[in-house]
Amino acid sequence: MSRIIRGVLALVVGGVIFATCSLLVFVLSVATFGLARPYIVHAPMWTGKIMLAVVYRGILGIRCVVQRRNAHRKTSPTLVMANHPTLLTVMLFTAFAEELVGMPLVFVGKREHLRNPFVGWALAVSGIGVLIDRVDRNGAISTIRRSIARVTQRGCALAIFPDQSRPTKQFIAADQQKFAGKVPRLTSFRFTGVPRDGGVFASYGAMQNPCVIDFTTECSVPTARWRDIVGMVGSTYHLVVNDVTNDVPRDIERRRDWLLGRWSQKNLIIEHWRE
């Protein structure tokens, strides 16, 4: 079977699986008036596992390399941060994340997802997502802070992508121009956007002694555009999970520098994976 056929087949089958699972989450959430949430919260993991078996491994033949750098305490409250996955790899992330963290994840996402019924609607009604208005910084931080107690009480971890948007070449170029002369090590951000600290620090500051888990994820080939799926045939997906709880500085200014340094390291790691 040619690479093009496998890529097209992966898009079609993957789209059907994702849409079906998303619709099921939405219907169950509405039909049970939210009573099914304790079970639905695992939907991202199981959708990811189905996609992993059928699409990523079965059709595309992707090899997955998962590394756990050190053990972490599986307890609440937990904050998970990761570089933003692309649409083509986001379900690979969800296939592994919950088991590696030891608890379900509730994702912080942009309010614009509500325009997509197969993403935003399911996230909103199921409680799997906390949707924020990124234009209103203070309002977004307030929304995150209000959600933390609910997320923790449900035994979930709050997951956030500090680099805020999928790493397309256009977005990274815009970031380089926006932060020129303002951010140290800016030229090192070749595979991610510059991390925004608002959501991370709001979450960290509102949690009492949180466990902080860091994910670095990327495919060995570009995955930013839909047509990149053809190149994913036979590629390798890398995921590294690391407990950085003891590394996060308490001082907010030092935390900003630490976060930039962390993302700079991620870009070096991703560059190695792309070689």
Secondary structure, DSSP 8 states (H G I E B T S, - for coil): --HHHHHHHHHHHHHHHHHHHHHHHHHHHHHTTTTTHHHHTTHHHHHHHHHIIIIIIIIS--EEEEEE-S-----SSEEEEE----TTTHHHHHHHHHHHHTS-EEEEEEGGGGG-TTTHHHHHHHTSEEEE-SSSHHHHHHHHHHHHHHHHHTT-EEEE-TT-S---HHHHHHHHHHTTTTSTTGGG-SSS-----HHHHHHHHHSSS-EEEEEEEEESS--SSGGGGGGGTT-EEEEEEEE-GGGS-SSHHHHHHHHHHHHHHHHHHHHHHH-
